[in-house]
Amino acid sequence: MFQTITWVSLSLVLTGIVVHWLVSPHPRLAKDGTENERGRFRWCFCCDDRVGLARLKRFGCALALASLLLLFVSGFAGRLLFGEQIHGYTLMLHVGLAPVFVICVGFVVITWGQQCLLNKNDRERLTSLFCLKKQEVAGTSDLGWKLTFWLAAFLAVPVSLSMVLGMFPIFGTHGQEMLHCLHQYTALALTLTVLIHLHLLIRRKVLYP
Amino acid sequence: MALAFAALVVGAPMTVRSAEKGKGLGDGHDGSRAAITHLISLFDESGLAIKATDKQPRPVSMRKTCGECHNYDQIAVGWHFHSGSTNLLSGRSGEPWVLTDLGSRSQIPMSNRDWKGAYSPSQLSVSPWKFLKRFSSHYPGGNYGEMPPADDDEDADPEEFLRWPISGQYEINCLACHHADPRQDQSGAALQAARQNYRWAATVASGLATVRGNASELDEFYDPETEYKIRTTYDKSRFDANNKVFFDIVRKPAASRCYFCHSTQDMDTPGKTEWTHNEDIHLASGMSCADCHRNGANHMISRGDIEPLGKGTSDSSYAKSYEPATVAALSCRGCHLGNPESGDPSDRLGGHLGAPVPAHKGLPPVHLEKLSCTACHSGTFPGSEAGRVRTSRIHKLGLHGRHAVNKKLPHVLTPVFARMGNGKIGPHNMFWPAYWGGLVKGKVTPVSPDLVKELAPDALGLEEENVERVDDWKPLSDVQIVGVLEQLAGEFEAGAEEGQQKPEPVYIAGGRLYRGSNGVIVSEEHEAAEPYKWPIAHNVRPAAQSLGANGRCADCHDNKSPFIFGQVGVDSPIAPEAGRSATREMVEFEELDRSYFQMFAFTFLFRPWLKVVVIISCTLLGMGLLLFALKGLDNVVKAAGKKGSKQ
């Protein structure tokens, strides 16, 4: 079941990303929003500032992404390709990387959170989305990557807690199975969210360098 | 009307009897839970009723007496009684009979069941008669006990033709299990068996009669029909006016009855402190063996090896005999967790006899897939080296008086955690086989210990010392091994048929195969030398004493954990070669990767740190998220406020 859901959701998201690139090559992008309020936004690999805290921030981001990639590969590869649960040395690697990832996510949220706050335009766009009204709002394209940033940060909490709580004598067999289930589905959601987040950021950078 | 009534009166019992076709009168069940009073007539093996006034009374025949109301032949195919028959069942490995011979330094697992590592009695030249002579002290009767050689059996020992009629057949001793009378004495039955008084064993054990005489001492031409050198004297007070005798028969035997053949003595506890031992937690809570090890009229006693969601058994006849859907509910998992595959709603829920559903808090479910329940819950608590036990059947425990023995061999090691037939790891009892044999095309066929002693008494040192008195391994030197192998080579040479490959004489002991090479002994590993092991499930320890209870991961995931890195002694009459360890590690039997588990155990040193780091990080992350969420909310409220003031 999980295997099928993973394949389907991964395919949908990747297809969606490709289609988005092809169908909507010139989206409206905010030129005033973030720049007007806090200066131009830069992600870890497109940051001009190469000194001090900025370098640390970039390193934190890169480490979080690298650990997420390894966690995804170690956690999903066996399951998706061979239908096997994670075990052996792969499990050891997976568990060993988990704290690195959680620490990095915490660091990223604290250091990048301020830049990912929704501005006025974002809020108006969000309101119009919730109200299902078609409304002309300037600078709408920042909303996507900001929302996915917060969603990813939020998902990192259940992903981590679902495993660490299983290490305490709190949950029984059924509880452990629930935790495991929660871990794998939230991990999938986290991965997909990060994929979308990266896509939106890269697209923004490529189209509007 | 009268005719109809007559037909009803005559037909009623006929209807009842026809409904019970194929069963004895006592095999049916009308639904009453009341105990059935067994005030019954006794019959001898000829089917003649035994009376209190008989001048030369004969012993009770179980086949004739119990068989009067119960289908003896159906019972005879039950698990305890069919081990020598051709339609025998195997299932998972169990405790074998062990053919021990101190003189030839042999201890050979023996069973007719298809259990890996065990040899059939016929392969070891053990006839039913010889089998009874060796093992009848702890034998339930039937099968080999009722297999005298056929008249046209040319291979049979002529002596056996003469001895069987004198000793009589060792019929199934129904009373050994079902007689609740405290006078029931299986040690008494064993004494009669030791005297080859097989015909009398059940009668004496029941406390119904005393017997004088010793069949083994009688002349081969003694006529049991006309001579009375073995005298049976019944306790006349047990007979009523109708020559009927009351037996306190119970459907469910007490645990003490099972214990005669199924006891285990922990050899690592000094005798003086044995009283401090706990018994199995199930018995302590008021249950008996037969609460789980149940059976129907066919006496196929459930063994607990057929589990819900299990892989099942490759022996289809075994599975068919046991009706897996039914007996799975009586396994550990079935009782405590339920059988989701069962059609019976109560079986699906489990909890039979109030069995608690285990929470297994903090135990990742993968453990339930890789380990049997017994791995954590059964046997003696594992130490750094596997301990030693003695068992009733192998070491003849429970014999009192003059025929009491104190056998030390084989050295049965426990608990040895090993891979079971179903792929899970569980605790086993184990011993290292030792025997002489012939090697042909990589396969070893054992040679009867009696033949070895006959061929090479000098090489074995039988003339110098009575090895039976040593009662433990008497060392075997390379010179002795060469001597015996030479004698065996001569025997193989003489017995070899034209066109057949001549076997190479070898000795198996301590997990190695020894062979002669230019007068020098060389050893190598061989499948035939692998230890014989069988899964154990008792005693079940209290939950608090289970491995890993209350989150004690280090019980197993520690680099000194007995479960994975425990040592198992290698037992042999041959001194270990220089540089070779006298122990083997548990991982070998568990078929686990040692280096992986060492590294995995190492990671557990950092497990507390991991927990702290992840929890602190998650807390900080959560607080950060909350902070930004509040900030966002603040912006929304401010924006809404501005909008309101503008309006």
Interface residues (C-beta under 8 A of the other chain):
Chain A: Q85 H87 G88 Y89 M92 V95 G96 A98 P99 V102 I103 V105 G106 V109 I110 G113 L117 L118 K120 R123 W150 A153 F154 A156 V157 S160 L161 M163 V164 G166 M167 F168 P169 I170 F171 G172 T173 G175 Q176 E177 H180
Chain B: P358 A359 H360 K361 G362 L363 P364 P365 V366 L368 N550 G551 D593 Y596 M599 F600 T603 R607 L610 K611 V613 V614 I615 S617 C618 L620 L621 G622 G624 L625 L627 F628 K631 G632 N635 V636 A639
